[in-house]
Amino acid sequence: MSRRLNILAEEDDDPMLSAVNLVDVFLVLVVALLTAVAMQQQSQADETIIRNPGQPGMEIIVRRDGQEVRYRGNGGSAEGQGERAGVAYRMKDGSIIYVPEGGDAASAPR
């Protein structure tokens, strides 16, 4: 019976076992760090979502830096509240000339 206790009392002093254990610990740390970096990058990414594209109820949602901005269409296209300021012409050489309309043309600096 003493022989049996001696077998249980022996310890393995194999240096390879401790090296394998260290490699396992480092693998767990690397996976944890990679997961943390991926989560950080995912939370900082800008995101744009378009709902109902091309439909009258189209909505654009932009998420940037933890804030959310929503843009909603009113069903029309190219509608605005401005007024026409002039006309632009493209010349044969590729240059563009702007000609203001109305009474502003006479008072424009030359």
C-alpha positions, -999 to +999 in steps of 0.1 A: +000+000+000+029+024+005+039+018-031+005+031-042+009+063-021+043+069-036+029+068-071+003+094-061+029+116-044+051+118-075+050+150-095+057+153-131+085+178-137+082+178-174+090+214-186+069+209-218+037+207-197+042+241-183+050+255-218+018+241-232-001+256-203+014+290-210+005+288-247-031+281-237-032+311-214-017+334-242-042+321-267-071+330-244-057+365-239-052+370-276-088+360-284-101+383-256-081+413-270-092+406-306-128+405-295-125+438-275-109+455-305-136+442-329-163+455-306-147+489-303-143+493-341-179+482-346-193+508-322-173+536-339-183+528-374-206+552-393-238+535-406-263+546-432-296+528-436-321+535-464-356+524-459-382+521-487-357+533-515-374+550-544-408+551-526-427+582-515-421+573-478-383+568-482-363+574-451-325+578-447-310+570-412-274+581-405-257+568-373-225+586-366-206+589-333-234+574-313-260+599-327-288+591-351-301+616-377-332+608-398-341+623-431-376+617-445-388+623-480-421+641-486-430+621-517-418+648-542-386+649-561-362+679-564-385+702-545-371+732-527-380+765-513-354+786-531-358+807-563-341+805-596-310+826-596-297+823-632-287+799-659-255+781-665-242+772-700-215+747-709-194+759-738-178+737-765-144+740-748-158+726-716-160+758-696-192+768-678-206+803-679-232+815-653-256+842-664-277+857-635-314+864-642-335+895-635-324+929-624-292+916-608-275+912-642-271+950-647-257+956-612-232+927-612-196+937-612-177+933-644 
